[in-house]
């Protein structure tokens, strides 16, 4: 009987922690995608200074968020996001519109994808 109770307690703790991590990841993803959308709009409007400053803000927020995300997310996805975050400011500095926009699209996909990977659904279970 004692083993069953301990197993149930551990299961409940796991479910609660998973739900908090998914909620956190969704909030972080939405925040970063919002900043990425601002960068995309700035690039489209030709406001390169604002785009660069927002990119720096996005990078700083990612540094803060990624410490926690690394605990429960796929490291390959995190590496891909970090690679794009290294490229994007350089594209913006050089005012390369096509490369900058392509990088923002990739970032948007990766940020949404990292949140989708952690959702509880049949695809992620099997």
Backbone as a chain_set.jsonl record, in Angstrom:
{"seq": "XXXXXXXXXXXXXXXXXXXXXXXXXXXXXXXXXXXXXXXXXXXXXXXXXXXXXXXXXXXXXXXXXXXXXXXXXXXXXXXXXXXXXXXXXXXXXXXXXXXXXXXXXXXXXXXXXXXXXXXXXXXXXX", "coords": {"N": [[0.817, -1.19, 0.0], [1.934, 1.217, 0.752], [3.787, 1.698, -1.308], [2.1, 2.218, -3.457], [0.883, 4.617, -2.725], [3.105, 6.328, -2.631], [3.872, 6.187, -5.316], [1.622, 7.357, -6.523], [1.762, 9.954, -5.463], [4.179, 10.844, -6.561], [3.465, 10.716, -9.261], [1.436, 12.677, -9.384], [2.911, 14.952, -8.712], [4.635, 15.025, -10.908], [2.797, 15.481, -13.022], [1.761, 17.976, -12.313], [4.104, 19.552, -12.412], [4.734, 19.255, -15.115], [2.542, 20.544, -16.31], [2.942, 23.178, -15.405], [5.4, 23.715, -16.652], [4.72, 23.57, -19.357], [2.864, 25.658, -19.534], [4.545, 27.816, -18.863], [6.379, 27.67, -20.988], [4.687, 28.219, -23.164], [3.927, 30.869, -22.564], [6.424, 32.175, -22.659], [7.132, 31.654, -25.317], [5.102, 33.053, -26.694], [5.702, 35.682, -25.911], [8.282, 36.038, -26.999], [7.775, 35.598, -29.714], [6.126, 37.764, -30.208], [7.964, 39.909, -29.95], [9.62, 39.182, -32.066], [7.856, 39.546, -34.19], [7.625, 42.332, -34.082], [10.208, 43.01, -34.866], [10.2, 42.01, -37.465], [8.235, 43.677, -38.62], [9.516, 46.161, -38.362], [11.716, 45.781, -40.039], [10.442, 45.427, -42.488], [9.3, 47.957, -42.744], [11.554, 49.4, -43.049], [12.893, 50.472, -40.916], [15.654, 50.247, -39.597], [17.224, 50.757, -37.321], [15.431, 50.559, -35.156], [14.702, 47.906, -35.533], [17.134, 46.626, -35.031], [17.591, 47.309, -32.316], [15.378, 46.075, -31.122], [16.004, 43.468, -31.714], [18.239, 43.096, -30.108], [16.98, 43.319, -27.643], [15.308, 41.073, -27.801], [17.244, 39.047, -27.864], [18.409, 39.359, -25.328], [16.215, 38.762, -23.667], [15.834, 36.133, -24.448], [18.178, 34.971, -23.451], [17.676, 35.107, -20.705], [15.304, 33.572, -20.481], [16.062, 31.11, -21.611], [17.601, 29.698, -19.813], [15.86, 28.403, -18.056], [14.261, 27.054, -19.874], [15.956, 25.187, -20.984], [15.963, 23.152, -19.177], [13.784, 21.476, -19.655], [13.37, 21.087, -22.352], [14.034, 20.28, -25.832], [17.365, 20.175, -26.725], [18.485, 20.507, -29.239], [16.653, 22.094, -30.613], [16.848, 24.423, -29.117], [19.496, 25.114, -29.628], [19.286, 25.695, -32.369], [17.645, 27.971, -32.318], [19.333, 29.728, -30.949], [21.401, 29.934, -32.797], [20.142, 31.282, -34.918], [19.577, 33.641, -33.598], [22.093, 34.682, -33.372], [22.735, 35.261, -35.983], [20.778, 37.066, -36.932], [21.069, 39.845, -35.874], [23.349, 40.621, -37.273], [22.585, 40.496, -39.966], [20.713, 42.53, -39.912], [22.293, 44.727, -39.231], [23.761, 44.998, -41.553], [21.771, 45.683, -43.196], [20.374, 43.875, -44.814], [17.717, 42.989, -46.292], [16.293, 40.697, -47.307], [17.639, 38.466, -46.149], [17.39, 39.118, -43.449], [14.586, 39.1, -43.062], [14.093, 36.428, -43.715], [15.434, 35.183, -41.626], [13.915, 36.073, -39.444], [11.523, 34.748, -39.997], [12.326, 32.078, -39.729], [13.023, 32.089, -37.021], [10.491, 32.601, -35.89], [9.139, 30.27, -36.612], [10.703, 28.339, -35.222], [10.401, 29.144, -32.535], [7.647, 28.816, -32.167], [7.551, 26.117, -32.718], [9.065, 24.903, -30.695], [7.401, 25.242, -28.533], [5.227, 23.756, -29.392], [6.291, 21.186, -29.401], [6.324, 20.418, -26.764], [3.731, 20.182, -25.988], [0.967, 18.241, -24.786], [-0.009, 15.678, -26.614], [-1.111, 13.161, -28.969], [0.851, 12.782, -30.974], [3.217, 13.601, -29.71], [3.445, 11.813, -27.654], [3.887, 9.283, -28.733]], "CA": [[0.0, 0.0, 0.0], [2.836, 2.361, 0.853], [4.349, 1.915, -2.637], [1.065, 2.804, -4.305], [0.731, 6.01, -2.304], [4.306, 7.038, -3.082], [3.766, 6.278, -6.778], [0.597, 8.345, -6.838], [2.285, 11.277, -5.125], [5.173, 11.176, -7.589], [2.727, 10.97, -10.509], [0.77, 13.978, -9.267], [3.964, 15.969, -8.777], [5.078, 15.083, -12.304], [1.751, 16.101, -13.838], [1.718, 19.402, -11.97], [5.304, 20.209, -12.943], [4.605, 19.292, -16.57], [1.589, 21.577, -16.689], [3.599, 24.468, -15.205], [6.432, 23.916, -17.669], [4.05, 23.836, -20.635], [2.32, 27.014, -19.446], [5.692, 28.722, -18.927], [6.908, 27.645, -22.34], [3.737, 28.928, -24.017], [4.046, 32.31, -22.278], [7.714, 32.618, -23.191], [7.046, 31.594, -26.769], [4.266, 34.171, -27.141], [6.445, 36.922, -25.687], [9.373, 36.13, -27.964], [7.186, 35.729, -31.051], [5.665, 39.155, -30.3], [9.152, 40.708, -30.255], [10.05, 38.82, -33.413], [6.935, 40.216, -35.109], [8.022, 43.737, -34.107], [11.422, 43.079, -35.689], [9.772, 41.812, -38.851], [7.554, 44.898, -39.066], [10.529, 47.213, -38.487], [12.498, 45.494, -41.245], [9.564, 45.697, -43.63], [9.141, 49.416, -42.834], [12.864, 50.0, -43.299], [13.385, 51.094, -39.692], [16.724, 49.32, -39.232], [17.676, 51.001, -35.946], [14.452, 49.951, -34.249], [14.809, 46.451, -35.703], [18.351, 46.179, -34.331], [17.363, 47.443, -30.872], [14.432, 45.035, -30.726], [16.744, 42.211, -31.79], [19.053, 43.028, -28.893], [16.029, 43.033, -26.565], [14.909, 39.669, -27.977], [18.385, 38.219, -27.476], [18.542, 39.43, -23.872], [15.119, 38.0, -23.079], [16.099, 34.721, -24.706], [19.208, 34.537, -22.498], [17.017, 34.898, -19.411], [14.339, 32.471, -20.575], [16.642, 29.839, -22.049], [18.144, 28.977, -18.658], [14.803, 27.518, -17.566], [13.766, 26.215, -20.978], [16.909, 24.097, -21.193], [15.674, 22.066, -18.242], [12.721, 20.569, -20.083], [13.128, 21.156, -23.787], [15.0, 19.658, -26.727], [18.532, 21.047, -26.863], [18.705, 20.808, -30.659], [15.801, 23.233, -30.938], [17.431, 25.586, -28.447], [20.691, 25.471, -30.401], [18.843, 26.319, -33.622], [17.184, 29.328, -31.99], [20.5, 30.532, -30.618], [22.13, 30.196, -34.046], [19.429, 32.341, -35.636], [19.733, 34.885, -32.84], [23.428, 35.203, -33.66], [22.765, 35.756, -37.362], [19.822, 38.146, -37.202], [21.593, 41.217, -35.721], [24.328, 40.915, -38.325], [21.819, 40.789, -41.176], [20.08, 43.834, -39.736], [23.359, 45.733, -39.308], [24.125, 45.153, -42.965], [20.537, 46.083, -43.89], [20.07, 42.849, -45.799], [16.306, 42.777, -46.035], [15.85, 39.326, -47.569], [18.211, 37.569, -45.138], [16.803, 39.483, -42.155], [13.219, 38.583, -43.018], [14.17, 34.965, -43.675], [15.837, 34.809, -40.276], [12.763, 36.264, -38.544], [10.565, 33.668, -40.262], [12.869, 30.867, -39.12], [12.87, 32.244, -35.574], [9.079, 32.442, -35.544], [8.842, 28.837, -36.708], [11.383, 27.612, -34.148], [9.786, 29.495, -31.251], [6.354, 28.125, -32.107], [7.805, 24.676, -32.757], [9.543, 24.461, -29.386], [6.216, 25.16, -27.674], [4.409, 22.642, -29.882], [6.922, 19.912, -29.049], [6.079, 20.089, -25.361], [2.302, 20.002, -25.734], [0.544, 16.862, -24.6], [-0.89, 15.163, -27.67], [-0.755, 11.812, -29.42], [2.112, 12.828, -31.716], [4.357, 13.744, -28.796], [3.533, 10.66, -26.764], [4.494, 8.164, -29.461]], "C": [[0.868, 1.263, 0.0], [3.434, 2.709, -0.514], [3.349, 2.582, -3.577], [0.897, 4.288, -3.978], [1.916, 6.845, -2.792], [4.271, 7.219, -4.6], [2.745, 7.325, -7.199], [1.08, 9.768, -6.557], [3.299, 11.734, -6.173], [4.483, 11.49, -8.919], [2.051, 12.328, -10.487], [1.789, 15.108, -9.369], [4.461, 16.132, -10.215], [4.058, 15.787, -13.184], [1.673, 17.596, -13.57], [2.929, 20.135, -12.551], [5.271, 20.283, -14.472], [3.647, 20.393, -17.002], [2.181, 22.971, -16.489], [4.649, 24.732, -16.283], [5.813, 24.215, -19.028], [3.484, 25.251, -20.643], [3.446, 28.044, -19.553], [6.233, 28.814, -20.347], [5.985, 28.367, -23.318], [3.826, 30.437, -23.814], [5.339, 32.886, -22.852], [7.668, 32.674, -24.712], [6.226, 32.764, -27.313], [4.997, 35.501, -27.001], [7.537, 37.099, -26.733], [8.865, 36.264, -29.398], [6.677, 37.16, -31.255], [6.839, 40.079, -30.637], [9.65, 40.435, -31.673], [9.155, 39.482, -34.464], [7.244, 41.708, -35.215], [9.271, 43.931, -34.978], [11.05, 42.967, -37.161], [9.104, 43.067, -39.409], [8.555, 46.031, -39.267], [11.367, 47.017, -39.747], [11.681, 45.837, -42.484], [9.397, 47.199, -43.848], [10.457, 50.132, -43.109], [13.437, 50.722, -42.094], [14.439, 50.169, -39.074], [17.208, 49.513, -37.803], [16.723, 50.37, -34.937], [14.517, 48.428, -34.326], [16.021, 45.919, -34.933], [18.153, 46.224, -32.812], [16.399, 46.371, -30.361], [15.092, 43.662, -30.774], [17.617, 42.024, -30.553], [18.152, 42.701, -27.698], [15.583, 41.569, -26.607], [16.026, 38.738, -27.501], [18.561, 38.205, -25.961], [17.436, 38.637, -23.177], [15.343, 36.506, -23.272], [17.141, 34.186, -23.722], [18.596, 34.252, -21.128], [16.117, 33.666, -19.447], [15.007, 31.126, -20.821], [17.22, 29.032, -20.886], [17.117, 27.983, -18.112], [14.327, 26.564, -18.653], [14.682, 25.01, -21.196], [16.661, 22.915, -20.265], [14.691, 21.044, -18.8], [12.447, 20.583, -21.581], [14.283, 20.533, -24.568], [16.164, 20.621, -26.986], [18.854, 21.369, -28.314], [17.895, 22.024, -31.077], [16.37, 24.517, -30.333], [18.674, 26.06, -29.193], [20.319, 26.169, -31.702], [18.375, 27.755, -33.388], [18.388, 30.228, -31.706], [21.345, 30.853, -31.85], [21.466, 31.324, -34.83], [19.562, 33.674, -34.918], [21.131, 35.482, -32.992], [23.489, 35.83, -35.05], [21.94, 37.03, -37.559], [20.39, 39.551, -36.99], [22.599, 41.601, -36.804], [23.633, 41.232, -39.65], [21.197, 42.176, -41.089], [21.12, 44.95, -39.812], [23.715, 46.041, -40.756], [22.942, 45.562, -43.831], [20.216, 45.16, -45.055], [18.638, 42.388, -45.563], [15.882, 41.329, -46.222], [16.373, 38.341, -46.525], [17.603, 37.844, -43.761], [15.391, 38.923, -42.029], [13.209, 37.057, -42.959], [14.531, 34.488, -42.266], [14.693, 35.005, -39.28], [11.716, 35.18, -38.755], [11.026, 32.356, -39.628], [12.718, 30.934, -37.604], [11.419, 32.042, -35.14], [8.69, 30.967, -35.578], [9.442, 28.083, -35.528], [10.76, 27.9, -32.786], [8.422, 28.839, -31.089], [6.548, 26.615, -32.017], [8.247, 24.146, -31.394], [8.379, 24.355, -28.4], [5.334, 23.985, -28.088], [4.973, 21.287, -29.482], [6.603, 19.476, -27.626], [4.602, 19.88, -25.04], [1.979, 18.516, -25.598], [-0.455, 16.515, -25.7], [-0.353, 13.815, -28.145], [0.591, 11.792, -30.141], [3.321, 12.864, -30.792], [4.499, 12.562, -27.838], [4.23, 9.499, -27.46], [5.646, 8.679, -30.226]], "O": [[0.558, 2.246, -0.674], [3.572, 3.887, -0.844], [3.725, 3.417, -4.4], [0.783, 5.115, -4.883], [1.732, 7.948, -3.307], [4.606, 8.29, -5.106], [2.986, 8.092, -8.131], [0.823, 10.679, -7.344], [3.271, 12.883, -6.613], [4.876, 12.424, -9.619], [2.092, 13.055, -11.48], [1.545, 16.109, -10.042], [4.679, 17.251, -10.678], [4.432, 16.615, -14.014], [1.534, 18.39, -14.5], [2.787, 21.217, -13.12], [5.73, 21.265, -15.056], [3.922, 21.104, -17.969], [1.952, 23.858, -17.312], [4.768, 25.856, -16.77], [6.34, 25.04, -19.775], [3.605, 25.965, -21.638], [3.306, 29.04, -20.263], [6.51, 29.905, -20.846], [6.465, 29.062, -24.214], [3.804, 31.198, -24.782], [5.337, 33.958, -23.458], [8.12, 33.647, -25.315], [6.623, 33.395, -28.293], [4.913, 36.351, -27.886], [7.699, 38.186, -27.289], [9.467, 36.971, -30.206], [6.786, 37.705, -32.354], [6.721, 40.936, -31.512], [10.051, 41.354, -32.387], [9.639, 39.926, -35.505], [7.143, 42.291, -36.295], [9.368, 44.9, -35.73], [11.527, 43.737, -37.995], [9.377, 43.47, -40.54], [8.454, 46.782, -40.238], [11.687, 47.983, -40.44], [12.184, 46.467, -43.415], [9.356, 47.666, -44.986], [10.47, 51.335, -43.371], [14.374, 51.507, -42.235], [14.15, 49.409, -38.15], [17.567, 48.541, -37.138], [17.156, 49.725, -33.982], [14.402, 47.743, -33.31], [15.939, 44.888, -34.267], [18.511, 45.279, -32.11], [16.597, 45.825, -29.276], [14.774, 42.79, -29.965], [17.718, 40.92, -30.018], [18.522, 41.897, -26.842], [15.492, 40.911, -25.571], [15.765, 37.752, -26.812], [18.832, 37.156, -25.376], [17.696, 37.923, -22.209], [15.076, 35.709, -22.373], [17.002, 33.072, -23.216], [18.955, 33.274, -20.472], [16.165, 32.824, -18.551], [14.56, 30.108, -20.293], [17.314, 27.808, -20.972], [17.463, 26.859, -17.751], [14.026, 25.402, -18.38], [14.213, 23.931, -21.557], [17.105, 21.8, -20.543], [14.762, 19.866, -18.452], [11.39, 20.131, -22.021], [15.362, 20.294, -24.028], [15.953, 21.753, -27.42], [19.444, 22.413, -28.59], [18.386, 22.883, -31.808], [16.367, 25.569, -30.973], [18.881, 27.261, -29.369], [20.973, 27.136, -32.094], [18.681, 28.648, -34.179], [18.442, 31.364, -32.178], [21.937, 31.928, -31.933], [22.144, 32.213, -35.345], [19.65, 34.721, -35.56], [21.319, 36.676, -32.758], [24.206, 36.806, -35.269], [22.356, 37.95, -38.262], [20.207, 40.398, -37.865], [22.685, 42.764, -37.201], [24.052, 42.138, -40.37], [21.16, 42.91, -42.077], [20.857, 46.003, -40.394], [23.94, 47.193, -41.128], [23.081, 45.763, -45.038], [19.836, 45.607, -46.138], [18.382, 41.51, -44.739], [15.176, 40.784, -45.374], [15.629, 37.475, -46.066], [17.335, 36.915, -42.999], [15.041, 38.337, -41.005], [12.408, 36.465, -42.236], [13.984, 33.497, -41.782], [14.518, 34.193, -38.372], [11.086, 34.735, -37.796], [10.223, 31.615, -39.061], [12.33, 29.951, -36.973], [11.155, 31.385, -34.133], [7.998, 30.477, -34.685], [8.76, 27.273, -34.901], [10.609, 26.991, -31.971], [8.079, 28.362, -30.007], [5.801, 25.923, -31.326], [7.841, 23.057, -30.989], [8.373, 23.48, -27.534], [4.762, 23.3, -27.239], [4.218, 20.343, -29.25], [6.613, 18.282, -27.325], [4.261, 19.448, -23.939], [2.622, 17.66, -26.205], [-1.589, 16.995, -25.711], [0.737, 13.397, -27.755], [1.387, 10.875, -29.936], [4.336, 12.223, -31.067], [5.573, 12.345, -27.276], [5.059, 8.813, -26.862], [6.317, 7.916, -30.92]]}, "num_chains": 1, "name": "protein.A"}
